Amino acid sequence: MLEPFKAVGDYVKVDLNKASIDDLIFKLHYRATFVLLMVSTILVTQRQYIGEHIKCISDTGVPENVINTFCFFSSTFTVVKHYNESLIAQGIIPHPGVGHFVEEEDDVTYHAYYQWVPFILFGQALMFYIPHYIWSKKEGGRLGALVQGLRLVYTSTYEEDQGENDNVILSESHVNENINRIKTEFSNRLRASSTWSYWLVVCEVLNLFNLLLQIYFTDLFLGGAFVGIGKGVWNTLNWNSYLDPLDIIFPKATKCIFHKYGPSGSLQNHDALCVMALNVIHEKIYTILWFWYTILLISTVFGLLNRIMIFILHSRSVKFNEYMFAFACPGKLNLKNMITLTHECYFGDWLFLYFLARNMNPYTFKMFFTSLAEDLDDQKINRKLRNMENMESGNTNNSTDDDRNDKIDDDKSVKFL
């Protein structure tokens, strides 16, 4: 019975040894929302969960399966004037929207969306995965290549050993070698990591744009009713109400007109009452999606505001950096090293360093952080000595840019402190 869900179940599995190239909010889009939409797609296409999608009652001599197929693939409808709560309460109207009507005089609402629900849900699942696909291609596995082999290190005094479950504990020399490799890679790309970080931000903005687009499209698909589903669900909590607002959007009983020719060639119209069992599932799916999209929208906006705050404060606030790195890598980092490192890092470098902190265990990251800060400090001192030598030799042209950079760094130091 659960066979169709196996493919989705495999996707939910998380590889703890794989480097994380995004944050939790990003994962809510391409993992949680993707799985939710794929499960919904499977539910609306499997008959074993709800039985027949549609069952129609008619007094014609046409076989039942013919009418069922016709009404499902054409469209059913409800009569607007029969959404009368008082008449429903009195028992005059047995089903909301179902009753006598005069063609071309009474307003009717046609319901044909249920034919397209599986395709729409599947297409939306793919749309939520696209930003992640773009980001994974642009990221190119850079983080994974740098932190590979360092996730099992908890102390650098262990000798290299094959532990239980084929886990390798690295030796001190191996740890230092990997840390130097990461440090060299980071230093060589210092102030040149903007492309990496900007693509991440672009894909996060794309997540928000896609979410808004899917909310708009879903509302359009349901005839403008999706945005108001939350209010409808709240109204269902009123036990004195005889008319469920969701029955207007997802009617459980509808009308269908079957046309056929009589023995003499005259056109005959046969009225049918159709029970829409599938709408019970549709109702639950879109109600869950409304609440999920609302939570996801708030989270995504918060995440983008956090990115803006990082862009503004990453080189200005000591407390902000302490909080962010403590969140990514538990433990206190040396304040002097933090000031040195954040001075030399632009937004792209800072963001890349933050993701390194999230993917390395605290002990290893502190070793890397300290070593990198010392190297950058030495580079700055050497740059100043070189400038002084150039000034003494009268070669001021080569030192102009370095002096300007040092002055900028000094100004940033004052603001940072």
Order of alpha helices (4+ residues) and beta strands (2+ residues): alpha-alpha-alpha-alpha-beta-alpha-beta-alpha-beta-alpha-alpha-beta-beta-alpha-alpha-alpha-alpha-beta-beta-alpha-alpha-alpha-alpha-alpha-alpha
